[in-house]
């Protein structure tokens, strides 16, 4: 699974997403990316991922995307200004899309 993040993404958000993915046993590759919103970053991350799932993070949003979904229709979107429970859940949801388990 791949996570693309904008330069303004908060390190705490990235840590929680990674922790959520790790809890589900799915590896996460974190890549700094410039330009675009969270949806575009997530769509690009999904296309770059061998597992077909990507996460995009900006200062405003965290988005989970699958490579087979339309680029403008992500699987999940939460505010990056929310709390750490939402960020960790986004990491778990992304990992569960990979493994085919029910979403939480």
N, C-alpha and C positions, 0 to 999 in steps of 0.2 A: 504494500500500500504506500502511496506517496502523498506527502503533505507539501503544498506550495504555500508560502507565506509572503505577504508584503513586508517591506522594511519596517512599517509602523506596527506590526503585530506584536502584542505583548508577550514576553518570554513566559510569563505565568500561564497564559492560554495555551501556548505550544506544549509546555510541560504536562498540563492536565490532559490534553488530547493524546499525547504519547503514552501517558499512564493508562488511559482508558483502552487504548489499542493493546498495550502490553498485558493488561488484565485478561484480555481475550486470547492472548497468545499469537497475535498477528504482528509481524515486523512492520516498522514504519520508517520510511526514508524521508527526511526533512530537507527541503530545498528552498532557499531564498529566491524569490521571483519578483520581478518588477512589472508594474503595470497591471491594470485590470482590477475588477472588483472580486469579491470572494467567490461568486458563482463562476466567473471565468477562470479564476485560479484553480478551483476545485475540478472543473471540467477538464482543464489542461492536465492536472495531476492524475485524474482518472485515465486519460488517454496515455499518459506516460507510465502508468503502473502496469506491471505484468499481471497483477491481481484485478485489474479493471476498476479499482476503487480509489478515489482521491479525495483529499480534504483541502479546502482553500481557506486561508485565514487572513483577515485584514484587521485594522483597529476597530471596525464596525461589526464584522460578522464572522461566523464560523459556518462553513458549508460542506456537506458531504455529498459526493456525486458518484455515479456509476457511469462507466464508459458507454453503456447501451442506452442511457437515458438521453432525451434531447438536451442540448447544451443549456437551455434556459429553464430546465425543470429538475432541480437537484432533489436528492432523496431527503435531505434534512437541512434546515437553516436555523441557526440560533444567533442571538446577539452576542458579540464578543464582549460587550460591556456588562453581560449578565454575571452569573456567579460560577464558581469552579465546578459545581455539580453538573451544570449544563455543558461545560467544556469537556469534562471527563466522559459524560454520556455521549457526546458527539464522537469521541474516539472509540467508545464501545460499540456504538451503532455502526460506524464505518467498518470496524472489525467483524461485526456480525453479518454485515452484507457480504463480506469476503467469505466467511465460513458457512453462510446459509442458515444460521441460527435465527430464531425469532428476535425481532428488535425489542429493545428495552426502553 
